[in-house]
Amino acid sequence: MTQPPKSQAAKSHGRKAIRPTLKPSSLMDEAPDLVGVWQARIVTLFPETFPGVLGASLTGKALQDGKWQLHTHDLRAHGIGKHRNVDDTPAGGGAGMVLRADVVSNAIAEAQTHARGRWPILYLSPRGQRFDQAMARDLARCDGVTLLCGRFEGVDERVLEHWNITEVSLGDFVMTGGEIAAQAMLDATVRLLPGVLGNAESAVEESHSHGLLEHPQYTRPATWEGRDIPAVLTSGDHGKVAEWRQAQSEKLTQERRPDLWAKRPTKP
């Protein structure tokens, strides 16, 4: 395979200054792999859309500090012919275009040369299994992940089979591509990596961590628009506060997510 043009080479993010800018290319400089650091490899037609929102707030600071790394692999760099075609018409006819197996496979092979240990390959697809907090926790325990962002009518099935790729969905809806879904999944995962959240207990008490929705939260002022903070929260009795929060979580889950409540283990 010929070496892709420099402008189309894989791009990396991490351990660099992250500042607001109108030039995404300022975050696209090459960076060496950091040993023992969790990595995300993104196979996409739009590498310029990364890091996107992942370059802000806690995930952005963690990226800058080298607590995780982000690398993009441009599908177009592996395209066929003078115009670097990445797709073709569906076999059997039909509307739209399908990403070619050979193009996608070469891009994945490039990404996987960096893989080590437990490193799943996920394809963002509306027909995939539902992404949830448990999956985010599992990904955070891996050494890294490769995310394939689909476009058009999807990806040739053969490449999914060849690489044993798992299809994952954010929900029962269709998007124009997998890039936004990939950023959402990475945000949910990266915040669970060691040292990313300022308060580790935040990840323990939040929604879905124990199969329940999170209890209501309050802060100053004590009274706002005629509404008071529940007295139990200002009582200083930590035992009663814990009981109130548990009861509220159970109530909200029953009312808003009966599907989650049904999955709760019954007490003996």
HELIX and SHEET records of a PDB file:
HELIX    1   1 LYS A    6  GLN A    8  5                                   3    
HELIX    2   2 PRO A   24  LEU A   27  5                                   4    
HELIX    3   3 PRO A   47  THR A   49  5                                   3    
HELIX    4   4 GLY A   52  GLY A   55  5                                   4    
HELIX    5   5 SER A   57  GLN A   64  1                                   8    
HELIX    6   6 LEU A   75  HIS A   78  5                                   4    
HELIX    7   7 ALA A  101  GLN A  112  1                                  12    
HELIX    8   8 GLN A  133  ARG A  141  1                                   9    
HELIX    9   9 GLU A  157  HIS A  162  1                                   6    
HELIX   10  10 GLU A  179  VAL A  190  1                                  12    
HELIX   11  11 SER A  202  GLU A  205  1                                   4    
HELIX   12  12 ALA A  231  THR A  234  5                                   4    
HELIX   13  13 HIS A  238  ARG A  256  1                                  19    
HELIX   14  14 PRO A  258  LYS A  263  1                                   6    
SHEET    1   A 6 LYS A  11  HIS A  13  0                                        
SHEET    2   A 6 TRP A  68  ASP A  74 -1                                        
SHEET    3   A 6 TRP A  38  THR A  44  1                                        
SHEET    4   A 6 GLY A 144  CYS A 149  1                                        
SHEET    5   A 6 ILE A 121  ARG A 130  1                                        
SHEET    6   A 6 THR A 166  SER A 169  1                                        
SHEET    1   B 2 ASP A  87  ASP A  88  0                                        
SHEET    2   B 2 VAL A  98  LEU A  99 -1                                        
SHEET    1   C 2 THR A 223  TRP A 224  0                                        
SHEET    2   C 2 ARG A 227  ASP A 228 -1                                        
END                                                                             
